[in-house]
């Protein structure tokens, strides 16, 4: 009897692999799209947190006179980090929908410094994950922005259709 042909894509196999490795996942996702353009990279992780970062680049500047970064790359960094903190805590990829992501800027990022986002998933319920995070430019006690959010966890494998 012939076995059915495997029609899964490399991404399908990556998503379905046992466990969740933040370093590998980041390398895969950040090679493409806006994350790739921004230059996001893995910086570190623990059981319920992850750090992502990107380097200051001229293309990401919002104010050419001062060299201050645009807000978009920082928002994207925090969005990715908070999402990935859920998967890090759960130990697996789980499709999710952003219900709420609030980002409060506390100051402009220092020109020519890398930005690091540290995000933590501090609680997972049946269908919700609660996250918080900060972005800083070298001093974690002097953040550029704070984030707080809620993700709805989507159950089932039909999420790709």
MARDRENFI-56985 format. One record per atom (N, C-alpha, C): residue in three letters; x, y, z. Coordinates in nm, 3 decimals, always signed. Layout:
<atoms>
   r       x       y       z
 ALA       X       Y       Z
...
</atoms>
This chain:
<atoms>
   r       x       y       z
 UNK  +0.084  -0.118  +0.000
 UNK  +0.000  +0.000  +0.000
 UNK  +0.088  +0.123  +0.000
 UNK  +0.058  +0.216  -0.089
 UNK  +0.137  +0.339  -0.099
 UNK  +0.100  +0.433  +0.015
 UNK  +0.202  +0.504  +0.067
 UNK  +0.174  +0.605  +0.168
 UNK  +0.135  +0.734  +0.099
 UNK  +0.049  +0.812  +0.163
 UNK  +0.009  +0.940  +0.101
 UNK  +0.129  +1.031  +0.084
 UNK  +0.126  +1.105  -0.022
 UNK  +0.235  +1.199  -0.050
 UNK  +0.229  +1.316  +0.049
 UNK  +0.343  +1.354  +0.102
 UNK  +0.351  +1.467  +0.194
 UNK  +0.343  +1.596  +0.113
 UNK  +0.237  +1.671  +0.134
 UNK  +0.218  +1.796  +0.060
 UNK  +0.246  +1.917  +0.148
 UNK  +0.301  +1.893  +0.268
 UNK  +0.329  +2.006  +0.356
 UNK  +0.447  +2.087  +0.305
 UNK  +0.443  +2.214  +0.335
 UNK  +0.551  +2.304  +0.296
 UNK  +0.656  +2.307  +0.407
 UNK  +0.774  +2.361  +0.377
 UNK  +0.873  +2.375  +0.485
 UNK  +0.819  +2.455  +0.602
 UNK  +0.737  +2.559  +0.575
 UNK  +0.678  +2.638  +0.683
 UNK  +0.583  +2.551  +0.766
 UNK  +0.501  +2.468  +0.700
 UNK  +0.411  +2.378  +0.773
 UNK  +0.490  +2.289  +0.868
 UNK  +0.597  +2.230  +0.818
 UNK  +0.678  +2.141  +0.900
 UNK  +0.745  +2.217  +1.015
 UNK  +0.788  +2.340  +0.988
 UNK  +0.851  +2.424  +1.090
 UNK  +0.752  +2.453  +1.202
 UNK  +0.629  +2.492  +1.165
 UNK  +0.525  +2.525  +1.263
 UNK  +0.486  +2.403  +1.344
 UNK  +0.482  +2.287  +1.282
 UNK  +0.435  +2.167  +1.349
 UNK  +0.545  +2.094  +1.426
 UNK  +0.667  +2.140  +1.415
 UNK  +0.778  +2.075  +1.486
 UNK  +0.753  +2.078  +1.636
 UNK  +0.803  +1.978  +1.704
 UNK  +0.784  +1.969  +1.849
 UNK  +0.854  +2.086  +1.917
 UNK  +0.784  +2.147  +2.010
 UNK  +0.842  +2.256  +2.088
 UNK  +0.851  +2.386  +2.012
 UNK  +0.898  +2.487  +2.079
 UNK  +0.913  +2.619  +2.020
 UNK  +1.051  +2.670  +2.058
 UNK  +1.136  +2.692  +1.959
 UNK  +1.269  +2.743  +1.983
 UNK  +1.273  +2.889  +1.935
 UNK  +1.271  +2.986  +2.028
 UNK  +1.266  +3.127  +1.989
 UNK  +1.379  +3.170  +1.897
 UNK  +1.498  +3.117  +1.918
 UNK  +1.612  +3.155  +1.833
 UNK  +1.589  +3.111  +1.688
 UNK  +1.546  +2.985  +1.669
 UNK  +1.520  +2.935  +1.534
 UNK  +1.402  +3.005  +1.469
 UNK  +1.297  +3.024  +1.545
 UNK  +1.177  +3.089  +1.492
 UNK  +1.210  +3.231  +1.447
 UNK  +1.283  +3.304  +1.528
 UNK  +1.320  +3.441  +1.494
 UNK  +1.404  +3.445  +1.367
 UNK  +1.499  +3.354  +1.356
 UNK  +1.583  +3.350  +1.237
 UNK  +1.500  +3.325  +1.112
 UNK  +1.399  +3.239  +1.124
 UNK  +1.313  +3.208  +1.009
 UNK  +1.223  +3.327  +0.973
 UNK  +1.152  +3.379  +1.072
 UNK  +1.057  +3.488  +1.045
 UNK  +1.125  +3.617  +1.003
 UNK  +1.236  +3.647  +1.065
 UNK  +1.300  +3.776  +1.041
 UNK  +1.383  +3.780  +0.914
 UNK  +1.382  +3.673  +0.839
 UNK  +1.450  +3.673  +0.709
 UNK  +1.360  +3.731  +0.600
 UNK  +1.235  +3.761  +0.633
 UNK  +1.137  +3.804  +0.534
 UNK  +1.058  +3.925  +0.584
 UNK  +0.983  +3.986  +0.494
 UNK  +0.886  +4.089  +0.528
 UNK  +0.942  +4.207  +0.603
 UNK  +0.852  +4.274  +0.676
 UNK  +0.893  +4.395  +0.746
 UNK  +0.994  +4.366  +0.856
 UNK  +0.986  +4.250  +0.919
 UNK  +1.084  +4.214  +1.023
 UNK  +1.224  +4.206  +0.963
 UNK  +1.231  +4.149  +0.843
 UNK  +1.359  +4.140  +0.773
 UNK  +1.412  +4.277  +0.735
 UNK  +1.322  +4.364  +0.685
 UNK  +1.365  +4.498  +0.647
 UNK  +1.418  +4.575  +0.768
 UNK  +1.347  +4.562  +0.879
 UNK  +1.387  +4.634  +1.000
 UNK  +1.519  +4.577  +1.055
 UNK  +1.542  +4.449  +1.030
 UNK  +1.663  +4.385  +1.080
 UNK  +1.646  +4.326  +1.219
 UNK  +1.523  +4.287  +1.252
 UNK  +1.500  +4.226  +1.384
 UNK  +1.584  +4.101  +1.399
 UNK  +1.630  +4.081  +1.522
 UNK  +1.710  +3.963  +1.551
 UNK  +1.682  +3.916  +1.694
 UNK  +1.709  +3.791  +1.715
 UNK  +1.698  +3.730  +1.848
 UNK  +1.804  +3.791  +1.939
 UNK  +1.766  +3.815  +2.064
 UNK  +1.861  +3.871  +2.160
 UNK  +1.872  +3.785  +2.286
 UNK  +1.766  +3.714  +2.322
 UNK  +1.768  +3.628  +2.440
 UNK  +1.628  +3.585  +2.478
 UNK  +1.618  +3.483  +2.566
 UNK  +1.486  +3.442  +2.614
 UNK  +1.498  +3.360  +2.742
 UNK  +1.385  +3.349  +2.811
 UNK  +1.372  +3.264  +2.929
 UNK  +1.245  +3.182  +2.914
 UNK  +1.190  +3.135  +3.023
 UNK  +1.072  +3.048  +3.013
 UNK  +0.944  +3.122  +2.973
 UNK  +0.936  +3.251  +3.001
 UNK  +0.815  +3.326  +2.967
 UNK  +0.845  +3.464  +2.908
 UNK  +0.967  +3.486  +2.867
 UNK  +1.005  +3.615  +2.809
 UNK  +1.098  +3.595  +2.690
 UNK  +1.105  +3.700  +2.609
 UNK  +1.195  +3.699  +2.494
 UNK  +1.246  +3.841  +2.472
 UNK  +1.366  +3.852  +2.422
 UNK  +1.421  +3.980  +2.379
 UNK  +1.453  +3.974  +2.231
 UNK  +1.407  +4.075  +2.159
 UNK  +1.439  +4.095  +2.018
 UNK  +1.505  +4.231  +2.007
 UNK  +1.582  +4.253  +1.903
 UNK  +1.652  +4.380  +1.887
 UNK  +1.666  +4.414  +1.739
 UNK  +1.699  +4.539  +1.713
 UNK  +1.743  +4.581  +1.580
 UNK  +1.840  +4.696  +1.597
 UNK  +1.927  +4.712  +1.498
 UNK  +2.026  +4.820  +1.500
 UNK  +1.970  +4.946  +1.437
 UNK  +2.017  +5.059  +1.487
 UNK  +1.982  +5.188  +1.428
 UNK  +2.034  +5.189  +1.284
 UNK  +1.949  +5.235  +1.193
 UNK  +1.989  +5.251  +1.054
 UNK  +1.922  +5.376  +0.998
 UNK  +1.990  +5.441  +0.908
 UNK  +1.939  +5.564  +0.846
 UNK  +1.799  +5.545  +0.788
 UNK  +1.773  +5.426  +0.728
 UNK  +1.642  +5.400  +0.665
 UNK  +1.528  +5.395  +0.767
 UNK  +1.559  +5.382  +0.893
 UNK  +1.456  +5.370  +0.997
 UNK  +1.433  +5.501  +1.072
 UNK  +1.504  +5.604  +1.033
 UNK  +1.496  +5.734  +1.101
 UNK  +1.367  +5.806  +1.063
 UNK  +1.302  +5.864  +1.164
 UNK  +1.181  +5.941  +1.141
 UNK  +1.207  +6.090  +1.132
 UNK  +1.313  +6.137  +1.195
 UNK  +1.347  +6.279  +1.192
 UNK  +1.494  +6.293  +1.150
 UNK  +1.516  +6.322  +1.021
 UNK  +1.654  +6.329  +0.970
 UNK  +1.741  +6.433  +1.040
 UNK  +1.680  +6.540  +1.091
 UNK  +1.759  +6.644  +1.158
 UNK  +1.819  +6.596  +1.289
 UNK  +1.747  +6.510  +1.360
 UNK  +1.794  +6.464  +1.491
 UNK  +1.846  +6.320  +1.489
 UNK  +1.808  +6.243  +1.388
 UNK  +1.847  +6.103  +1.382
 UNK  +1.761  +6.012  +1.467
 UNK  +1.651  +6.064  +1.520
 UNK  +1.561  +5.985  +1.604
 UNK  +1.483  +5.887  +1.515
 UNK  +1.473  +5.763  +1.562
 UNK  +1.402  +5.659  +1.488
 UNK  +1.253  +5.690  +1.475
 UNK  +1.194  +5.644  +1.366
 UNK  +1.049  +5.649  +1.349
 UNK  +0.985  +5.554  +1.449
 UNK  +0.860  +5.575  +1.479
 UNK  +0.792  +5.491  +1.577
 UNK  +0.758  +5.353  +1.521
 UNK  +0.735  +5.340  +1.391
 UNK  +0.693  +5.214  +1.331
 UNK  +0.783  +5.096  +1.362
 UNK  +0.914  +5.107  +1.344
 UNK  +1.001  +4.993  +1.376
 UNK  +0.996  +4.952  +1.524
 UNK  +0.979  +5.048  +1.613
 UNK  +0.971  +5.017  +1.755
 UNK  +0.839  +4.946  +1.786
 UNK  +0.731  +4.992  +1.724
 UNK  +0.601  +4.926  +1.740
 UNK  +0.609  +4.782  +1.688
 UNK  +0.667  +4.764  +1.571
 UNK  +0.681  +4.628  +1.514
 UNK  +0.765  +4.538  +1.604
 UNK  +0.872  +4.592  +1.658
 UNK  +0.958  +4.515  +1.748
 UNK  +0.880  +4.469  +1.871
 UNK  +0.805  +4.559  +1.932
 UNK  +0.726  +4.523  +2.050
 UNK  +0.613  +4.426  +2.015
 UNK  +0.551  +4.445  +1.900
 UNK  +0.445  +4.354  +1.856
 UNK  +0.500  +4.213  +1.839
 UNK  +0.612  +4.199  +1.771
 UNK  +0.673  +4.068  +1.751
 UNK  +0.718  +4.007  +1.884
 UNK  +0.781  +4.086  +1.967
 UNK  +0.831  +4.033  +2.095
 UNK  +0.716  +3.988  +2.186
 UNK  +0.609  +4.067  +2.194
 UNK  +0.498  +4.027  +2.280
 UNK  +0.432  +3.900  +2.226
 UNK  +0.415  +3.891  +2.095
 UNK  +0.358  +3.769  +2.034
 UNK  +0.444  +3.648  +2.066
 UNK  +0.572  +3.662  +2.045
 UNK  +0.662  +3.549  +2.065
 UNK  +0.677  +3.511  +2.213
 UNK  +0.651  +3.605  +2.304
 UNK  +0.658  +3.571  +2.446
 UNK  +0.548  +3.471  +2.483
 UNK  +0.434  +3.478  +2.414
 UNK  +0.326  +3.381  +2.438
 UNK  +0.373  +3.242  +2.397
 UNK  +0.428  +3.229  +2.279
 UNK  +0.474  +3.099  +2.229
 UNK  +0.589  +3.046  +2.315
 UNK  +0.674  +3.137  +2.362
 UNK  +0.785  +3.096  +2.448
 UNK  +0.731  +3.037  +2.577
 UNK  +0.633  +3.104  +2.637
 UNK  +0.573  +3.053  +2.761
 UNK  +0.503  +2.920  +2.739
 UNK  +0.431  +2.908  +2.626
 UNK  +0.355  +2.786  +2.598
 UNK  +0.445  +2.672  +2.550
 UNK  +0.563  +2.705  +2.502
 UNK  +0.655  +2.604  +2.452
 UNK  +0.618  +2.550  +2.315
 UNK  +0.530  +2.620  +2.246
 UNK  +0.487  +2.580  +2.113
 UNK  +0.424  +2.699  +2.041
 UNK  +0.423  +2.691  +1.910
 UNK  +0.352  +2.792  +1.831
 UNK  +0.203  +2.769  +1.847
 UNK  +0.129  +2.877  +1.862
 UNK  -0.017  +2.873  +1.869
 UNK  -0.068  +2.996  +1.795
 UNK  -0.152  +2.977  +1.693
 UNK  -0.206  +3.094  +1.624
 UNK  -0.278  +3.185  +1.723
 UNK  -0.268  +3.314  +1.701
 UNK  -0.331  +3.410  +1.792
 UNK  -0.370  +3.535  +1.716
 UNK  -0.461  +3.606  +1.778
 UNK  -0.512  +3.731  +1.722
 UNK  -0.488  +3.840  +1.826
 UNK  -0.437  +3.954  +1.783
 UNK  -0.417  +4.065  +1.874
 UNK  -0.551  +4.129  +1.907
 UNK  -0.592  +4.122  +2.034
 UNK  -0.714  +4.190  +2.077
 UNK  -0.685  +4.332  +2.119
 UNK  -0.571  +4.350  +2.183
 UNK  -0.535  +4.482  +2.233
 UNK  -0.384  +4.488  +2.246
 UNK  -0.324  +4.591  +2.194
 UNK  -0.181  +4.614  +2.215
 UNK  -0.162  +4.764  +2.230
 UNK  -0.135  +4.804  +2.350
 UNK  -0.115  +4.945  +2.380
 UNK  +0.034  +4.970  +2.395
 UNK  +0.081  +5.075  +2.329
 UNK  +0.221  +5.113  +2.338
 UNK  +0.228  +5.259  +2.381
 UNK  +0.295  +5.284  +2.490
 UNK  +0.314  +5.419  +2.542
 UNK  +0.460  +5.457  +2.528
 UNK  +0.486  +5.565  +2.456
 UNK  +0.622  +5.615  +2.444
 UNK  +0.654  +5.702  +2.563
 UNK  +0.772  +5.680  +2.621
 UNK  +0.813  +5.762  +2.734
 UNK  +0.918  +5.865  +2.695
 UNK  +0.988  +5.838  +2.582
 UNK  +1.088  +5.933  +2.532
 UNK  +1.133  +5.889  +2.393
 UNK  +1.204  +5.976  +2.325
 UNK  +1.262  +5.942  +2.195
 UNK  +1.382  +5.851  +2.215
 UNK  +1.400  +5.758  +2.123
 UNK  +1.518  +5.671  +2.128
 UNK  +1.642  +5.752  +2.094
 UNK  +1.751  +5.721  +2.160
 UNK  +1.878  +5.791  +2.133
 UNK  +1.926  +5.755  +1.993
 UNK  +1.966  +5.855  +1.915
 UNK  +2.017  +5.827  +1.780
 UNK  +2.140  +5.735  +1.783
 UNK  +2.148  +5.651  +1.680
 UNK  +2.260  +5.562  +1.654
 UNK  +2.280  +5.451  +1.757
 UNK  +2.178  +5.423  +1.837
 UNK  +2.185  +5.314  +1.934
 UNK  +2.088  +5.203  +1.893
 UNK  +2.124  +5.076  +1.917
 UNK  +2.029  +4.968  +1.889
 UNK  +1.910  +4.975  +1.985
 UNK  +1.800  +4.917  +1.942
 UNK  +1.680  +4.910  +2.025
 UNK  +1.658  +4.764  +2.063
 UNK  +1.630  +4.742  +2.190
 UNK  +1.604  +4.608  +2.243
 UNK  +1.464  +4.608  +2.303
 UNK  +1.385  +4.508  +2.266
 UNK  +1.253  +4.491  +2.326
 UNK  +1.254  +4.364  +2.410
 UNK  +1.209  +4.377  +2.532
 UNK  +1.194  +4.262  +2.622
 UNK  +1.045  +4.248  +2.652
 UNK  +0.989  +4.133  +2.617
 UNK  +0.846  +4.110  +2.639
 UNK  +0.826  +3.985  +2.721
 UNK  +0.723  +3.989  +2.805
 UNK  +0.692  +3.878  +2.895
 UNK  +0.545  +3.842  +2.880
 UNK  +0.517  +3.713  +2.872
 UNK  +0.380  +3.664  +2.882
 UNK  +0.360  +3.625  +3.027
 UNK  +0.282  +3.704  +3.099
 UNK  +0.271  +3.682  +3.243
 UNK  +0.150  +3.598  +3.283
 UNK  +0.060  +3.571  +3.187
 UNK  -0.054  +3.487  +3.221
 UNK  -0.117  +3.430  +3.093
 UNK  -0.150  +3.301  +3.096
 UNK  -0.223  +3.237  +2.987
 UNK  -0.348  +3.174  +3.047
 UNK  -0.462  +3.208  +2.988
 UNK  -0.589  +3.147  +3.027
 UNK  -0.634  +3.057  +2.912
 UNK  -0.753  +3.003  +2.921
 UNK  -0.802  +2.908  +2.821
 UNK  -0.790  +2.962  +2.680
 UNK  -0.830  +3.087  +2.658
 UNK  -0.827  +3.143  +2.522
 UNK  -0.758  +3.278  +2.513
 UNK  -0.693  +3.320  +2.619
 UNK  -0.629  +3.451  +2.622
 UNK  -0.488  +3.442  +2.678
 UNK  -0.402  +3.530  +2.626
 UNK  -0.267  +3.544  +2.680
 UNK  -0.242  +3.691  +2.708
 UNK  -0.186  +3.721  +2.822
 UNK  -0.162  +3.858  +2.867
 UNK  -0.011  +3.885  +2.864
 UNK  +0.026  +3.999  +2.805
 UNK  +0.167  +4.029  +2.783
 UNK  +0.199  +4.172  +2.826
 UNK  +0.327  +4.194  +2.851
 UNK  +0.378  +4.329  +2.876
 UNK  +0.521  +4.333  +2.827
 UNK  +0.568  +4.453  +2.799
 UNK  +0.704  +4.464  +2.751
 UNK  +0.755  +4.606  +2.753
 UNK  +0.884  +4.618  +2.729
 UNK  +0.946  +4.749  +2.717
 UNK  +1.045  +4.746  +2.600
 UNK  +1.069  +4.864  +2.547
 UNK  +1.176  +4.882  +2.448
 UNK  +1.273  +4.984  +2.508
 UNK  +1.401  +4.957  +2.493
 UNK  +1.502  +5.049  +2.546
 UNK  +1.619  +5.057  +2.449
 UNK  +1.705  +5.153  +2.471
 UNK  +1.821  +5.171  +2.383
 UNK  +1.952  +5.150  +2.458
 UNK  +1.950  +5.061  +2.556
 UNK  +2.072  +5.027  +2.629
 UNK  +2.057  +5.028  +2.778
 UNK  +1.961  +5.103  +2.830
 UNK  +1.938  +5.109  +2.974
 UNK  +1.796  +5.064  +3.001
 UNK  +1.780  +4.943  +3.050
 UNK  +1.647  +4.885  +3.072
 UNK  +1.567  +4.965  +3.175
 UNK  +1.635  +5.043  +3.260
 UNK  +1.565  +5.124  +3.360
 UNK  +1.518  +5.257  +3.303
 UNK  +1.553  +5.286  +3.177
 UNK  +1.510  +5.411  +3.111
 UNK  +1.447  +5.376  +2.976
 UNK  +1.327  +5.315  +2.978
 UNK  +1.266  +5.266  +2.854
 UNK  +1.225  +5.377  +2.757
 UNK  +1.228  +5.340  +2.630
 UNK  +1.176  +5.425  +2.523
 UNK  +1.024  +5.411  +2.516
 UNK  +0.975  +5.289  +2.538
 UNK  +0.832  +5.263  +2.530
 UNK  +0.794  +5.144  +2.618
 UNK  +0.667  +5.145  +2.661
 UNK  +0.608  +5.034  +2.735
 UNK  +0.497  +4.975  +2.649
 UNK  +0.475  +4.844  +2.661
 UNK  +0.366  +4.778  +2.589
 UNK  +0.287  +4.691  +2.685
 UNK  +0.157  +4.682  +2.662
 UNK  +0.070  +4.590  +2.735
 UNK  -0.033  +4.541  +2.635
 UNK  -0.061  +4.410  +2.639
 UNK  -0.154  +4.357  +2.541
 UNK  -0.220  +4.229  +2.581
 UNK  -0.320  +4.193  +2.500
 UNK  -0.394  +4.069  +2.516
 UNK  -0.405  +4.004  +2.378
 UNK  -0.372  +3.877  +2.373
 UNK  -0.387  +3.799  +2.250
 UNK  -0.492  +3.692  +2.272
 UNK  -0.577  +3.671  +2.171
 UNK  -0.673  +3.562  +2.174
 UNK  -0.608  +3.442  +2.107
 UNK  -0.605  +3.329  +2.176
 UNK  -0.546  +3.208  +2.123
 UNK  -0.648  +3.138  +2.034
 UNK  -0.607  +3.102  +1.914
 UNK  -0.696  +3.039  +1.816
 UNK  -0.668  +2.891  +1.818
 UNK  -0.766  +2.811  +1.852
 UNK  -0.749  +2.667  +1.861
 UNK  -0.775  +2.602  +1.726
 UNK  -0.713  +2.489  +1.704
 UNK  -0.739  +2.412  +1.583
 UNK  -0.635  +2.436  +1.476
 UNK  -0.635  +2.350  +1.376
 UNK  -0.540  +2.357  +1.268
 UNK  -0.596  +2.425  +1.144
 UNK  -0.717  +2.473  +1.148
 UNK  -0.779  +2.533  +1.031
 UNK  -0.738  +2.679  +1.012
 UNK  -0.647  +2.728  +1.095
 UNK  -0.609  +2.870  +1.092
 UNK  -0.541  +2.911  +0.964
 UNK  -0.484  +2.819  +0.889
 UNK  -0.412  +2.857  +0.768
 UNK  -0.501  +2.869  +0.646
 UNK  -0.627  +2.832  +0.658
 UNK  -0.719  +2.837  +0.543
 UNK  -0.781  +2.971  +0.526
</atoms>
